[in-house]
Amino acid sequence: MAKNDIMLKIGSWSFIIGIVIASLVGLYTAVTIESGNNFLLTTNGGYVAWVLAIIGVIVGVLAVLGRGTITAKETPGFLIAGIALVVMYGVFKNAVINPWLGSLLHGISMSLSIFVAPAVGLLAIKTIYDMGKEV
């Protein structure tokens, strides 16, 4: 198996694992928000947030190196989607919606933002560098 194939598998599995963990944590966070707490703001939730952020860094580094699942063609779409997720978290953070639905949207957008933000940041820096390099 070639080194590029291994890196591609690591990138795709990291992305899948990150999305699954972020979704499950988001659902659990929604339940805890309903009970008056926010899981991601507790000590154990902080550790989970670090795990999500580290997986996001792995996905971002592999994408910057061109060995991940996010190709150069997909980068603009990923950046826009990542920005939309972060904005979505900001909107739903204090939104007064049906309590259950508002908590669900807040929890999932919060955990997905923690996962995606490092990858978005790294890809944004690479994109700015590439644009400046071409001048």
VOBA-1610 file (N, C-alpha, C; in pm, whole numbers, padded with zeros to 5 digits, always signed):
BEGIN
Met+00086-00117+00000Met+00000+00000+00000Met+00090+00123+00000Ala+00063+00215-00087Ala+00143+00337-00100Ala+00118+00431+00018Lys+00218+00517+00043Lys+00208+00611+00155Lys+00089+00705+00136Asn+00063+00746+00013Asn-00049+00835-00016Asn-00182+00769+00016Asp-00191+00639-00011Asp-00314+00566+00019Asp-00338+00561+00169Ile-00232+00541+00246Ile-00245+00536+00392Ile-00290+00671+00444Met-00229+00780+00395Met-00266+00913+00439Met-00410+00945+00401Leu-00452+00902+00283Leu-00590+00925+00240Leu-00688+00851+00331Lys-00653+00727+00369Lys-00739+00652+00461Lys-00743+00717+00598Ile-00627+00764+00647Ile-00624+00832+00776Ile-00710+00958+00769Gly-00699+01033+00660Gly-00778+01154+00643Gly-00927+01127+00638Ser-00966+01026+00561Ser-01110+00998+00549Ser-01165+00942+00679Trp-01092+00853+00746Trp-01140+00799+00873Trp-01143+00906+00981Ser-01044+00996+00981Ser-01045+01106+01078Ser-01169+01193+01060Phe-01200+01222+00934Phe-01317+01304+00905Phe-01445+01235+00950Ile-01459+01108+00916Ile-01579+01033+00953Ile-01592+01023+01104Ile-01483+00987+01172Ile-01484+00974+01318Ile-01517+01108+01382Gly-01459+01216+01330Gly-01487+01349+01384Gly-01633+01388+01371Ile-01690+01361+01256Ile-01832+01394+01234Ile-01921+01311+01327Val-01891+01182+01341Val-01973+01096+01427Val-01962+01140+01573Ile-01839+01162+01620Ile-01822+01205+01760Ile-01890+01340+01782Ala-01870+01434+01690Ala-01930+01566+01705Ala-02083+01557+01707Ser-02140+01472+01624Ser-02286+01458+01623Ser-02338+01398+01753Leu-02271+01293+01801Leu-02314+01231+01927Leu-02297+01326+02045Val-02184+01395+02049Val-02160+01492+02156Val-02262+01604+02147Gly-02295+01647+02026Gly-02395+01751+02008Gly-02532+01710+02059Leu-02570+01585+02033Leu-02697+01535+02085Leu-02696+01529+02237Tyr-02586+01480+02294Tyr-02577+01474+02440Tyr-02574+01614+02500Thr-02505+01706+02434Thr-02501+01844+02482Thr-02640+01905+02480Ala-02719+01873+02379Ala-02856+01924+02371Ala-02937+01877+02492Val-02919+01752+02530Val-02990+01699+02647Val-02945+01771+02773Thr-02814+01794+02786Thr-02765+01860+02907Thr-02805+02008+02911Ile-02816+02071+02796Ile-02863+02210+02791Ile-03007+02217+02842Glu-03086+02120+02803Glu-03225+02116+02849Glu-03234+02101+03001Ser-03136+02033+03061Ser-03139+02014+03206Ser-03073+02130+03282Gly-03029+02231+03211Gly-02973+02349+03276Gly-02822+02357+03274Asn-02754+02258+03223Asn-02609+02258+03212Asn-02570+02248+03066Asn-02442+02266+03039Asn-02390+02246+02904Asn-02270+02154+02917Phe-02283+02033+02863Phe-02179+01931+02878Phe-02042+01981+02832Leu-02035+02052+02722Leu-01907+02097+02670Leu-01841+02202+02757Leu-01914+02259+02852Leu-01856+02357+02943Leu-01811+02294+03075Thr-01825+02162+03089Thr-01777+02092+03207Thr-01634+02044+03183Thr-01571+01990+03286Thr-01433+01940+03272Thr-01427+01825+03173Asn-01514+01727+03187Asn-01514+01614+03093Asn-01549+01659+02952Gly-01642+01752+02942Gly-01676+01807+02811Gly-01560+01881+02748Gly-01479+01944+02832Gly-01360+02012+02782Gly-01261+01915+02719Tyr-01247+01798+02783Tyr-01159+01695+02724Tyr-01214+01646+02590Val-01343+01628+02584Val-01406+01585+02458Val-01388+01692+02351Ala-01401+01819+02391Ala-01380+01929+02296Ala-01237+01928+02244Trp-01140+01900+02331Trp-01001+01891+02286Trp-00983+01778+02187Val-01046+01664+02212Val-01036+01551+02119Val-01093+01592+01983Leu-01209+01657+01983Leu-01268+01703+01857Leu-01176+01801+01786Ala-01118+01893+01860Ala-01028+01992+01800Ala-00903+01926+01742Ile-00848+01827+01812Ile-00728+01758+01762Ile-00761+01679+01636Ile-00875+01614+01634Ile-00915+01543+01511Ile-00934+01644+01398Gly-00990+01761+01428Gly-01004+01866+01327Gly-00870+01914+01275Val-00770+01923+01364Val-00635+01962+01321Val-00576+01855+01229Ile-00597+01728+01263Ile-00548+01619+01177Ile-00609+01629+01038Val-00741+01649+01033Val-00809+01663+00904Val-00755+01784+00829Gly-00735+01896+00898Gly-00684+02017+00834Gly-00542+02002+00784Val-00454+01942+00864Val-00315+01924+00822Val-00308+01833+00701Leu-00382+01724+00702Leu-00381+01634+00586Leu-00438+01703+00462Ala-00537+01788+00480Ala-00593+01861+00366Ala-00493+01963+00313Val-00421+02031+00403Val-00320+02129+00360Val-00208+02059+00285Leu-00170+01940+00330Leu-00064+01865+00263Leu-00111+01798+00134Gly-00241+01806+00107Gly-00295+01746-00015Gly-00313+01596-00006Arg-00316+01544+00113Arg-00328+01400+00132Arg-00457+01359+00202Gly-00543+01454+00229Gly-00667+01425+00299Gly-00783+01409+00204Thr-00901+01413+00260Thr-01022+01395+00180Thr-01069+01524+00116Ile-01018+01638+00163Ile-01058+01767+00108Ile-00957+01806+00001Thr-00999+01801-00124Thr-00909+01831-00235Thr-00906+01982-00259Ala-00815+02025-00346Ala-00804+02167-00379Ala-00934+02217-00442Lys-00999+02134-00519Lys-01126+02171-00582Lys-01237+02189-00479Glu-01232+02111-00371Glu-01336+02116-00268Glu-01309+02221-00160Thr-01189+02279-00159Thr-01151+02372-00053Thr-01245+02491-00040Pro-01280+02562-00149Pro-01370+02677-00132Pro-01505+02638-00071Gly-01561+02528-00114Gly-01689+02482-00059Gly-01676+02445+00087Phe-01565+02380+00124Phe-01543+02342+00263Phe-01527+02466+00350Leu-01455+02566+00300Leu-01437+02690+00376Leu-01571+02761+00399Ile-01652+02768+00296Ile-01783+02832+00310Ile-01872+02754+00406Ala-01872+02622+00394Ala-01952+02539+00484Ala-01904+02552+00628Gly-01773+02557+00648Gly-01718+02573+00782Gly-01754+02706+00843Ile-01747+02812+00763Ile-01787+02944+00811Ile-01936+02943+00846Ala-02016+02877+00764Ala-02160+02868+00791Ala-02186+02796+00923Leu-02110+02691+00952Leu-02127+02619+01078Leu-02094+02707+01197Val-01985+02781+01188Val-01945+02868+01298Val-02048+02979+01318Val-02099+03035+01209Val-02203+03137+01219Val-02331+03076+01276Met-02362+02955+01233Met-02482+02888+01282Met-02473+02869+01434Tyr-02356+02834+01484Tyr-02340+02821+01629Tyr-02365+02954+01698Gly-02311+03061+01642Gly-02332+03193+01701Gly-02479+03233+01703Val-02551+03197+01600Val-02693+03231+01592Val-02774+03150+01693Phe-02746+03021+01702Phe-02826+02934+01789Phe-02781+02936+01934Lys-02670+03001+01963Lys-02620+03004+02100Lys-02722+03065+02196Asn-02779+03177+02158Asn-02875+03246+02245Asn-03014+03258+02183Ala-03039+03180+02081Ala-03168+03188+02014Ala-03278+03132+02103Val-03389+03199+02101Val-03504+03152+02178Val-03599+03084+02079Ile-03580+02955+02067Ile-03664+02873+01980Ile-03729+02772+02072Asn-03824+02699+02021Asn-03882+02589+02097Asn-03770+02525+02177Pro-03780+02517+02309Pro-03667+02476+02392Pro-03593+02351+02344Trp-03663+02249+02305Trp-03595+02127+02263Trp-03522+02149+02132Leu-03586+02212+02034Leu-03524+02235+01904Leu-03406+02331+01915Gly-03422+02436+01994Gly-03313+02531+02012Gly-03191+02466+02075Ser-03212+02382+02175Ser-03101+02311+02240Ser-03035+02214+02144Leu-03114+02147+02063Leu-03060+02053+01965Leu-02971+02125+01864Leu-03021+02235+01808Leu-02943+02311+01711Leu-02817+02371+01774His-02831+02418+01898His-02717+02476+01969His-02611+02370+01996Gly-02650+02254+02049Gly-02554+02149+02083Gly-02481+02094+01962Ile-02555+02063+01857Ile-02492+02005+01738Ile-02404+02108+01668Ser-02451+02231+01655Ser-02368+02331+01587Ser-02243+02364+01669Met-02253+02359+01801Met-02137+02385+01886Met-02031+02276+01868Ser-02070+02151+01875Ser-01972+02043+01864Ser-01915+02033+01722Leu-01997+02053+01621Leu-01945+02051+01484Leu-01851+02169+01459Ser-01879+02283+01519Ser-01790+02398+01504Ser-01654+02372+01568Ile-01655+02307+01684Ile-01528+02273+01750Ile-01446+02179+01663Phe-01511+02086+01595Phe-01441+01991+01508Phe-01392+02057+01379Val-01475+02138+01317Val-01444+02190+01184Val-01354+02315+01189Ala-01362+02393+01295Ala-01289+02521+01300Ala-01138+02508+01279Pro-01068+02409+01339Pro-00925+02400+01312Pro-00893+02370+01166Ala-00971+02281+01105Ala-00949+02249+00963Ala-00977+02370+00876Val-01082+02444+00907Val-01115+02565+00830Val-01003+02668+00844Gly-00953+02685+00966Gly-00845+02781+00988Gly-00720+02746+00910Leu-00680+02620+00915Leu-00560+02577+00842Leu-00577+02591+00691Leu-00694+02550+00641Leu-00718+02562+00496Leu-00729+02708+00453Ala-00783+02794+00539Ala-00791+02936+00506Ala-00651+02996+00495Ile-00563+02960+00589Ile-00425+03009+00583Ile-00356+02960+00456Lys-00376+02833+00421Lys-00315+02779+00299Lys-00370+02849+00175Thr-00500+02874+00173Thr-00561+02940+00059Thr-00508+03082+00043Ile-00495+03154+00153Ile-00440+03291+00147Ile-00294+03287+00101Tyr-00218+03190+00149Tyr-00079+03176+00106Tyr-00070+03147-00043Asp-00155+03055-00090Asp-00154+03020-00233Asp-00194+03139-00319Met-00291+03218-00272Met-00333+03335-00350Met-00221+03439-00353Gly-00152+03459-00243Gly-00042+03554-00240Gly+00079+03507-00318Lys+00099+03378-00326Lys+00211+03320-00398Lys+00198+03340-00547Glu+00075+03344-00598Glu+00052+03354-00742Glu+00073+03494-00795Val+00080+03593-00708Val+00093+03732-00753Val+00232+03759-00802
//
